Amino acid sequence: MIKINMDKARAIKQDMVRAERKPLLEQLDVAYMRAQEVGDTAQMEAVAAKKQALRDCTEDASILNARTPDELKAARPAALEV
């Protein structure tokens, strides 16, 4: 019988989330700079909130609380939904 090390599986899932969020953070960096150039503080705050939500994706409860490999595979932080 194969035993899955869930701690290692979570670490792999977190790395996958990091790879997926990287281009989204890069897009938001551009949006933030554009908002900063025109002095749109409301837009800057909105972008900053989105960036923080993406940073928090690796600590999403669906990943941390997954008890089986199938639960972990299905885990998808809401902030990654575009």
MDAnalysis code that builds the backbone (N, CA, C; Angstrom):
import MDAnalysis as mda
import numpy as np

u = mda.Universe.empty(246, n_residues=82, atom_resindex=np.repeat(np.arange(82), 3), trajectory=True)
u.add_TopologyAttr("name", ["N", "CA", "C"] * 82)
u.add_TopologyAttr("resid", np.arange(1, 83))
u.add_TopologyAttr("resname", ["MET", "ILE", "LYS", "ILE", "ASN", "MET", "ASP", "LYS", "ALA", "ARG", "ALA", "ILE", "LYS", "GLN", "ASP", "MET", "VAL", "ARG", "ALA", "GLU", "ARG", "LYS", "PRO", "LEU", "LEU", "GLU", "GLN", "LEU", "ASP", "VAL", "ALA", "TYR", "MET", "ARG", "ALA", "GLN", "GLU", "VAL", "GLY", "ASP", "THR", "ALA", "GLN", "MET", "GLU", "ALA", "VAL", "ALA", "ALA", "LYS", "LYS", "GLN", "ALA", "LEU", "ARG", "ASP", "CYS", "THR", "GLU", "ASP", "ALA", "SER", "ILE", "LEU", "ASN", "ALA", "ARG", "THR", "PRO", "ASP", "GLU", "LEU", "LYS", "ALA", "ALA", "ARG", "PRO", "ALA", "ALA", "LEU", "GLU", "VAL"])
u.atoms.positions = np.array([
    [0.837, -1.183, 0.000],
    [0.000, 0.000, 0.000],
    [0.885, 1.251, 0.000],
    [0.497, 2.204, -0.769],
    [1.246, 3.457, -0.870],
    [0.701, 4.443, 0.159],
    [1.586, 5.030, 0.923],
    [1.212, 6.034, 1.918],
    [1.669, 7.398, 1.408],
    [0.741, 8.328, 1.366],
    [1.033, 9.682, 0.899],
    [1.436, 10.543, 2.097],
    [2.560, 11.223, 1.976],
    [2.997, 12.167, 2.998],
    [2.279, 13.491, 2.714],
    [1.233, 13.769, 3.487],
    [0.409, 14.947, 3.234],
    [1.171, 16.254, 3.461],
    [2.135, 16.267, 4.355],
    [2.923, 17.484, 4.553],
    [3.714, 17.822, 3.286],
    [4.325, 16.826, 2.695],
    [5.063, 17.046, 1.447],
    [4.107, 17.386, 0.306],
    [2.956, 16.738, 0.289],
    [1.967, 17.018, -0.755],
    [1.470, 18.460, -0.648],
    [1.247, 18.939, 0.582],
    [0.833, 20.336, 0.774],
    [1.919, 21.287, 0.278],
    [3.163, 20.975, 0.571],
    [4.274, 21.829, 0.120],
    [4.326, 21.884, -1.400],
    [4.083, 20.763, -2.044],
    [4.058, 20.734, -3.514],
    [2.900, 21.579, -4.030],
    [1.721, 21.448, -3.409],
    [0.551, 22.231, -3.818],
    [0.829, 23.716, -3.632],
    [1.468, 24.081, -2.528],
    [1.797, 25.486, -2.294],
    [2.758, 26.011, -3.352],
    [3.713, 25.202, -3.770],
    [4.617, 25.606, -4.845],
    [3.865, 25.789, -6.156],
    [2.891, 24.934, -6.408],
    [2.078, 25.061, -7.611],
    [1.266, 26.361, -7.581],
    [0.740, 26.702, -6.419],
    [-0.018, 27.950, -6.257],
    [0.914, 29.149, -6.477],
    [2.112, 29.074, -5.946],
    [3.081, 30.166, -6.140],
    [3.378, 30.384, -7.625],
    [3.542, 29.291, -8.348],
    [3.820, 29.401, -9.784],
    [2.633, 29.991, -10.526],
    [1.432, 29.626, -10.106],
    [0.234, 30.127, -10.782],
    [-0.023, 31.598, -10.471],
    [0.297, 32.024, -9.263],
    [0.010, 33.416, -8.898],
    [1.065, 34.397, -9.402],
    [2.251, 33.911, -9.761],
    [3.353, 34.794, -10.177],
    [2.958, 35.727, -11.321],
    [2.392, 35.226, -12.437],
    [2.034, 36.163, -13.503],
    [0.899, 37.108, -13.095],
    [0.027, 36.668, -12.202],
    [-1.050, 37.540, -11.738],
    [-0.484, 38.688, -10.906],
    [0.492, 38.386, -10.064],
    [1.133, 39.447, -9.283],
    [1.884, 40.423, -10.185],
    [2.505, 39.908, -11.225],
    [3.225, 40.783, -12.159],
    [2.254, 41.734, -12.865],
    [1.089, 41.240, -13.248],
    [0.072, 42.096, -13.881],
    [-0.407, 43.165, -12.906],
    [-0.582, 42.771, -11.647],
    [-1.036, 43.731, -10.649],
    [0.039, 44.755, -10.330],
    [1.310, 44.387, -10.442],
    [2.393, 45.354, -10.252],
    [2.284, 46.469, -11.290],
    [1.988, 46.087, -12.521],
    [1.835, 47.073, -13.593],
    [0.623, 47.962, -13.316],
    [-0.482, 47.348, -12.913],
    [-1.692, 48.123, -12.618],
    [-1.449, 49.098, -11.461],
    [-0.698, 48.660, -10.473],
    [-0.396, 49.530, -9.336],
    [0.449, 50.725, -9.777],
    [1.460, 50.449, -10.591],
    [2.325, 51.539, -11.064],
    [1.537, 52.546, -11.895],
    [0.627, 52.050, -12.734],
    [-0.187, 52.968, -13.542],
    [-1.085, 53.819, -12.651],
    [-1.677, 53.218, -11.645],
    [-2.526, 53.966, -10.725],
    [-1.697, 54.982, -9.940],
    [-0.488, 54.598, -9.589],
    [0.395, 55.496, -8.854],
    [0.788, 56.695, -9.718],
    [1.012, 56.454, -10.997],
    [1.407, 57.540, -11.903],
    [0.330, 58.606, -12.008],
    [-0.928, 58.207, -11.979],
    [-2.021, 59.179, -12.105],
    [-2.560, 59.604, -10.745],
    [-2.022, 59.034, -9.669],
    [-2.431, 59.426, -8.331],
    [-3.781, 58.885, -7.901],
    [-4.190, 57.754, -8.467],
    [-5.480, 57.143, -8.141],
    [-5.316, 56.247, -6.910],
    [-5.474, 56.847, -5.726],
    [-5.236, 56.095, -4.497],
    [-6.265, 54.984, -4.277],
    [-7.487, 55.187, -4.725],
    [-8.509, 54.141, -4.575],
    [-8.110, 52.901, -5.368],
    [-7.626, 53.118, -6.586],
    [-7.184, 51.999, -7.416],
    [-5.948, 51.343, -6.818],
    [-5.044, 52.148, -6.272],
    [-3.842, 51.600, -5.651],
    [-4.219, 50.708, -4.464],
    [-5.184, 51.132, -3.662],
    [-5.624, 50.331, -2.520],
    [-6.289, 49.036, -2.975],
    [-7.087, 49.116, -4.042],
    [-7.759, 47.917, -4.563],
    [-6.737, 46.909, -5.080],
    [-5.745, 47.396, -5.797],
    [-4.700, 46.517, -6.327],
    [-3.887, 45.912, -5.182],
    [-3.572, 46.732, -4.194],
    [-2.807, 46.238, -3.049],
    [-3.578, 45.131, -2.318],
    [-4.887, 45.273, -2.205],
    [-5.701, 44.251, -1.548],
    [-5.700, 42.952, -2.350],
    [-5.779, 43.064, -3.674],
    [-5.738, 41.874, -4.528],
    [-4.381, 41.179, -4.416],
    [-3.312, 41.979, -4.378],
    [-1.971, 41.402, -4.254],
    [-1.819, 40.671, -2.924],
    [-2.350, 41.247, -1.848],
    [-2.258, 40.596, -0.545],
    [-3.048, 39.292, -0.533],
    [-4.210, 39.289, -1.166],
    [-5.005, 38.061, -1.240],
    [-4.238, 36.975, -1.991],
    [-3.529, 37.354, -3.038],
    [-2.721, 36.377, -3.771],
    [-1.550, 35.872, -2.922],
    [-0.956, 36.761, -2.143],
    [0.145, 36.331, -1.274],
    [-0.340, 35.332, -0.218],
    [-1.581, 35.512, 0.217],
    [-2.149, 34.651, 1.254],
    [-2.644, 33.310, 0.713],
    [-2.626, 33.116, -0.590],
    [-3.145, 31.889, -1.201],
    [-2.479, 30.624, -0.682],
    [-1.212, 30.674, -0.405],
    [-0.514, 29.460, 0.034],
    [-0.951, 29.019, 1.421],
    [-1.565, 29.890, 2.174],
    [-2.060, 29.561, 3.510],
    [-3.578, 29.398, 3.519],
    [-4.155, 29.157, 2.349],
    [-5.601, 28.972, 2.230],
    [-6.042, 27.746, 3.030],
    [-7.186, 27.867, 3.691],
    [-7.692, 26.778, 4.535],
    [-7.944, 25.501, 3.743],
    [-8.346, 25.633, 2.489],
    [-8.616, 24.436, 1.693],
    [-7.347, 23.615, 1.467],
    [-6.215, 24.272, 1.448],
    [-4.935, 23.567, 1.300],
    [-4.472, 23.029, 2.656],
    [-4.511, 23.880, 3.655],
    [-3.994, 23.491, 4.969],
    [-4.830, 22.410, 5.641],
    [-6.136, 22.384, 5.370],
    [-7.022, 21.431, 6.033],
    [-7.308, 20.179, 5.215],
    [-6.736, 20.065, 4.035],
    [-6.966, 18.883, 3.197],
    [-6.422, 17.650, 3.914],
    [-7.251, 16.615, 3.986],
    [-6.848, 15.397, 4.685],
    [-6.493, 14.261, 3.734],
    [-6.924, 14.394, 2.473],
    [-6.638, 13.350, 1.493],
    [-6.010, 13.984, 0.258],
    [-5.329, 13.188, -0.546],
    [-4.766, 13.729, -1.784],
    [-5.839, 14.307, -2.714],
    [-7.019, 13.688, -2.738],
    [-8.093, 14.211, -3.593],
    [-8.590, 15.570, -3.112],
    [-8.708, 15.734, -1.805],
    [-9.098, 17.037, -1.263],
    [-8.052, 18.091, -1.600],
    [-6.804, 17.710, -1.494],
    [-5.719, 18.644, -1.786],
    [-5.699, 19.005, -3.266],
    [-5.938, 18.019, -4.106],
    [-5.962, 18.272, -5.543],
    [-7.091, 19.238, -5.909],
    [-8.227, 19.113, -5.226],
    [-9.386, 19.961, -5.509],
    [-9.267, 21.350, -4.874],
    [-8.348, 21.531, -3.949],
    [-8.199, 22.814, -3.250],
    [-7.802, 23.902, -4.239],
    [-8.559, 25.006, -4.208],
    [-8.274, 26.120, -5.111],
    [-8.603, 27.422, -4.378],
    [-7.604, 28.189, -4.008],
    [-7.864, 29.465, -3.341],
    [-8.687, 30.391, -4.235],
    [-9.655, 31.054, -3.630],
    [-10.558, 31.924, -4.381],
    [-9.819, 33.072, -5.068],
    [-8.740, 33.540, -4.491],
    [-8.009, 34.685, -5.061],
    [-7.393, 34.343, -6.420],
    [-7.230, 33.071, -6.724],
    [-6.659, 32.691, -8.023],
    [-7.691, 32.720, -9.147],
    [-8.957, 32.819, -8.791],
    [-10.009, 32.901, -9.806],
    [-9.969, 34.290, -10.425],
    [-9.819, 34.332, -11.693],
    [-9.692, 35.619, -12.385],
    [-11.022, 36.051, -12.944],
])
